[in-house]
Amino acid sequence: MKVVQIKEELYNYIESADTRLLKMLLAVAQTYIREDYTLPGPPMDRDTLRSRIKAAKARIEEGKFTTQEDLESEMEKW
């Protein structure tokens, strides 16, 4: 199905939808828009990604991380 056909079909559903369906469609659309896992700036190349992973693993091995318990305790103070 082409994009135009999909949009037309969705439009027809929206035109005849009850409140429940409209709320579900809105929730799906909002969730879809929020799922942006990109960071601002140019894309990261493979070498940069690997070096960042290596650095992160080194920090973990050095004990430079926050445990879940510590984070939860800190959050209670907010």
Backbone as a printed PyTorch tensor [residue, N CA C, xyz], in Angstrom:
tensor([[[  0.8450,  -1.1740,   0.0000],
         [  0.0000,   0.0000,   0.0000],
         [  0.8960,   1.2460,   0.0000]],

        [[  0.5790,   2.2130,  -0.8210],
         [  1.3590,   3.4370,  -0.9130],
         [  1.0120,   4.3780,   0.2390]],

        [[  1.9130,   5.2950,   0.5310],
         [  1.7370,   6.2320,   1.6390],
         [  0.4340,   7.0120,   1.5010]],

        [[  0.1260,   7.4460,   0.3160],
         [ -1.1020,   8.2160,   0.0950],
         [ -2.3250,   7.3800,   0.4600]],

        [[ -2.3210,   6.1190,   0.0720],
         [ -3.4480,   5.2320,   0.3820],
         [ -3.5610,   5.0050,   1.8910]],

        [[ -2.4170,   4.8460,   2.5510],
         [ -2.4260,   4.6430,   4.0060],
         [ -3.0080,   5.8740,   4.6920]],

        [[ -2.5680,   7.0590,   4.2780],
         [ -3.0830,   8.2950,   4.8690],
         [ -4.5830,   8.4300,   4.6560]],

        [[ -5.0540,   8.1160,   3.4600],
         [ -6.4920,   8.1990,   3.1750],
         [ -7.2780,   7.2360,   4.0530]],

        [[ -6.7630,   6.0300,   4.2000],
         [ -7.4630,   5.0420,   5.0170],
         [ -7.4870,   5.4660,   6.4870]],

        [[ -6.3460,   5.9570,   6.9650],
         [ -6.3140,   6.4500,   8.3490],
         [ -7.2720,   7.6190,   8.5340]],

        [[ -7.3110,   8.5100,   7.5680],
         [ -8.2280,   9.6470,   7.6320],
         [ -9.6680,   9.1590,   7.7560]],

        [[-10.0260,   8.1500,   6.9820],
         [-11.3830,   7.6040,   7.0490],
         [-11.6760,   7.0200,   8.4260]],

        [[-10.7000,   6.3210,   9.0050],
         [-10.8870,   5.7890,  10.3640],
         [-11.0590,   6.9240,  11.3660]],

        [[-10.2450,   7.9600,  11.2300],
         [-10.3030,   9.0870,  12.1620],
         [-11.6480,   9.8000,  12.0610]],

        [[-12.1370,   9.9820,  10.8540],
         [-13.4190,  10.6700,  10.6450],
         [-14.5840,   9.9500,  11.3160]],

        [[-14.5180,   8.6260,  11.3860],
         [-15.6380,   7.8740,  11.9680],
         [-15.3090,   7.3110,  13.3530]],

        [[-14.1930,   7.7040,  13.9090],
         [-13.7300,   7.1240,  15.1720],
         [-14.4840,   7.6740,  16.3740]],

        [[-14.5820,   6.8230,  17.3930],
         [-15.1050,   7.2800,  18.6730],
         [-13.9330,   7.8180,  19.5090]],

        [[-14.2390,   8.3260,  20.6850],
         [-13.2180,   8.9330,  21.5480],
         [-12.1250,   7.9390,  21.9080]],

        [[-12.5080,   6.7030,  22.1770],
         [-11.5240,   5.6850,  22.5710],
         [-10.4750,   5.4700,  21.4730]],

        [[-10.9190,   5.2960,  20.2420],
         [ -9.9910,   5.0830,  19.1360],
         [ -9.1200,   6.3160,  18.9100]],

        [[ -9.7210,   7.4960,  18.9910],
         [ -8.9500,   8.7220,  18.8070],
         [ -7.8500,   8.8460,  19.8530]],

        [[ -8.1710,   8.5180,  21.1020],
         [ -7.1590,   8.5720,  22.1620],
         [ -6.0450,   7.5620,  21.9230]],

        [[ -6.4020,   6.3740,  21.4430],
         [ -5.3820,   5.3550,  21.1600],
         [ -4.4750,   5.7990,  20.0190]],

        [[ -5.0580,   6.3240,  18.9540],
         [ -4.2600,   6.7940,  17.8250],
         [ -3.3470,   7.9420,  18.2340]],

        [[ -3.8660,   8.8360,  19.0680],
         [ -3.0600,   9.9510,  19.5510],
         [ -1.8860,   9.4430,  20.3940]],

        [[ -2.1390,   8.4820,  21.2670],
         [ -1.0730,   7.9250,  22.1050],
         [ -0.0020,   7.2540,  21.2560]],

        [[ -0.4120,   6.5220,  20.2380],
         [  0.5570,   5.8720,  19.3500],
         [  1.4000,   6.9190,  18.6380]],

        [[  0.7640,   7.9520,  18.1230],
         [  1.4880,   8.9980,  17.4030],
         [  2.4530,   9.7300,  18.3300]],

        [[  2.0140,  10.0600,  19.5370],
         [  2.8830,  10.7660,  20.4750],
         [  4.0730,   9.9140,  20.8880]],

        [[  3.8500,   8.6380,  21.1230],
         [  4.9390,   7.7390,  21.4880],
         [  5.9250,   7.6020,  20.3430]],

        [[  5.4160,   7.4920,  19.1430],
         [  6.2720,   7.3530,  17.9670],
         [  7.1740,   8.5830,  17.8020]],

        [[  6.6150,   9.7490,  17.9920],
         [  7.3800,  10.9900,  17.8360],
         [  8.4360,  11.1020,  18.9360]],

        [[  8.1340,  10.6770,  20.1590],
         [  9.0780,  10.7830,  21.2770],
         [ 10.2260,   9.8100,  21.1570]],

        [[ 10.0830,   8.7350,  20.4150],
         [ 11.1280,   7.7270,  20.3090],
         [ 12.2040,   8.1790,  19.3380]],

        [[ 12.9780,   9.1500,  19.7820],
         [ 14.0790,   9.6560,  18.9770],
         [ 15.3510,   9.4140,  19.7680]],

        [[ 16.0870,   8.4030,  19.3810],
         [ 17.2680,   8.0020,  20.1300],
         [ 18.5350,   8.6610,  19.5920]],

        [[ 18.3820,   9.6990,  18.8150],
         [ 19.5480,  10.3590,  18.2540],
         [ 19.9540,  11.5370,  19.1230]],

        [[ 21.2090,  11.8640,  19.0500],
         [ 21.7260,  13.0240,  19.7580],
         [ 21.9150,  14.1480,  18.7590]],

        [[ 21.9120,  15.3890,  19.2320],
         [ 22.1660,  16.4770,  18.3050],
         [ 23.5820,  16.3860,  17.7430]],

        [[ 23.7520,  16.8780,  16.5720],
         [ 25.0790,  16.8730,  15.9730],
         [ 25.2040,  15.8230,  14.8910]],

        [[ 26.3960,  15.7060,  14.3450],
         [ 26.6050,  14.7520,  13.2520],
         [ 26.5710,  13.3110,  13.7530]],

        [[ 26.2750,  12.3680,  12.8740],
         [ 26.2720,  10.9580,  13.2720],
         [ 27.6570,  10.5270,  13.7540]],

        [[ 27.6640,   9.5730,  14.6700],
         [ 28.9090,   9.0630,  15.2070],
         [ 29.4380,   7.9560,  14.2910]],

        [[ 30.7260,   8.0140,  13.9830],
         [ 31.2850,   6.9510,  13.1540],
         [ 31.6540,   5.7470,  14.0270]],

        [[ 31.9450,   4.6380,  13.3910],
         [ 32.2030,   3.3810,  14.0850],
         [ 33.3900,   3.4850,  15.0480]],

        [[ 34.4720,   4.1370,  14.6240],
         [ 35.6540,   4.2520,  15.4740],
         [ 35.3710,   5.0640,  16.7340]],

        [[ 34.6150,   6.1530,  16.5840],
         [ 34.2490,   6.9680,  17.7440],
         [ 33.3870,   6.1700,  18.7050]],

        [[ 32.4220,   5.4470,  18.1670],
         [ 31.5550,   4.6240,  19.0020],
         [ 32.3740,   3.5910,  19.7640]],

        [[ 33.2770,   2.9160,  19.0810],
         [ 34.1010,   1.9010,  19.7400],
         [ 34.9760,   2.5030,  20.8280]],

        [[ 35.5370,   3.6660,  20.5770],
         [ 36.3910,   4.2880,  21.5940],
         [ 35.5660,   4.7260,  22.7990]],

        [[ 34.3510,   5.1910,  22.5630],
         [ 33.4850,   5.5800,  23.6890],
         [ 33.0630,   4.3580,  24.5030]],

        [[ 32.8000,   3.2550,  23.8400],
         [ 32.4570,   2.0170,  24.5480],
         [ 33.6400,   1.5390,  25.3790]],

        [[ 34.8200,   1.5860,  24.7830],
         [ 36.0300,   1.1670,  25.4900],
         [ 36.2540,   2.0440,  26.7290]],

        [[ 36.0810,   3.3450,  26.5900],
         [ 36.2410,   4.2640,  27.7160],
         [ 35.1970,   3.9950,  28.7990]],

        [[ 33.9730,   3.7190,  28.3990],
         [ 32.9130,   3.4280,  29.3670],
         [ 33.2130,   2.1460,  30.1320]],

        [[ 33.6830,   1.1210,  29.4330],
         [ 34.0390,  -0.1350,  30.1020],
         [ 35.1780,   0.0800,  31.0830]],

        [[ 36.1430,   0.9240,  30.7180],
         [ 37.2610,   1.2200,  31.6180],
         [ 36.7600,   1.9190,  32.8790]],

        [[ 35.8270,   2.8530,  32.7380],
         [ 35.2670,   3.5340,  33.9090],
         [ 34.5520,   2.5420,  34.8160]],

        [[ 33.8450,   1.6030,  34.2300],
         [ 33.1430,   0.5890,  35.0360],
         [ 34.1500,  -0.2590,  35.7900]],

        [[ 35.2070,  -0.7010,  35.1240],
         [ 36.2350,  -1.5170,  35.7770],
         [ 36.9300,  -0.7610,  36.8990]],

        [[ 37.0220,   0.5680,  36.7760],
         [ 37.6350,   1.3940,  37.8130],
         [ 36.6630,   1.6960,  38.9490]],

        [[ 35.4280,   1.2390,  38.8170],
         [ 34.4310,   1.4730,  39.8550],
         [ 33.7670,   2.8280,  39.7620]],

        [[ 33.9290,   3.4900,  38.6590],
         [ 33.3470,   4.8220,  38.4740],
         [ 31.9580,   4.7000,  37.8540]],

        [[ 31.0000,   4.3020,  38.6790],
         [ 29.6200,   4.1830,  38.2320],
         [ 28.7080,   4.3330,  39.4340]],

        [[ 27.4380,   4.5060,  39.1900],
         [ 26.4390,   4.6330,  40.2410],
         [ 25.5570,   3.4000,  40.2400]],

        [[ 25.3920,   2.7910,  41.4110],
         [ 24.5200,   1.6190,  41.5070],
         [ 23.0580,   2.0620,  41.4880]],

        [[ 22.1820,   1.1380,  41.2110],
         [ 20.7470,   1.4230,  41.2070],
         [ 20.3090,   1.9060,  42.5960]],

        [[ 20.8250,   1.2540,  43.6380],
         [ 20.4580,   1.6270,  45.0120],
         [ 20.9040,   3.0550,  45.3200]],

        [[ 22.1320,   3.4080,  44.9250],
         [ 22.6230,   4.7620,  45.1610],
         [ 21.7930,   5.7910,  44.4080]],

        [[ 21.4390,   5.4730,  43.1900],
         [ 20.6340,   6.3820,  42.3910],
         [ 19.2580,   6.5870,  43.0210]],

        [[ 18.6310,   5.5080,  43.4700],
         [ 17.3150,   5.6110,  44.0920],
         [ 17.3980,   6.4180,  45.3810]],

        [[ 18.4610,   6.2210,  46.1440],
         [ 18.6560,   6.9860,  47.3820],
         [ 18.8400,   8.4660,  47.0670]],

        [[ 19.5970,   8.7630,  46.0440],
         [ 19.8210,  10.1510,  45.6390],
         [ 18.5300,  10.7860,  45.1540]],

        [[ 17.7330,  10.0280,  44.4280],
         [ 16.4770,  10.5580,  43.8930],
         [ 15.5060,  10.9300,  45.0130]],

        [[ 15.5490,  10.2150,  46.1240],
         [ 14.6440,  10.5100,  47.2470],
         [ 14.9320,  11.8790,  47.8360]],

        [[ 16.1440,  12.3790,  47.6460],
         [ 16.5340,  13.6810,  48.1950],
         [ 16.1410,  14.8470,  47.2950]],

        [[ 15.6760,  14.5590,  46.0830],
         [ 15.3410,  15.6290,  45.1430],
         [ 14.1490,  16.3820,  45.6000]]])
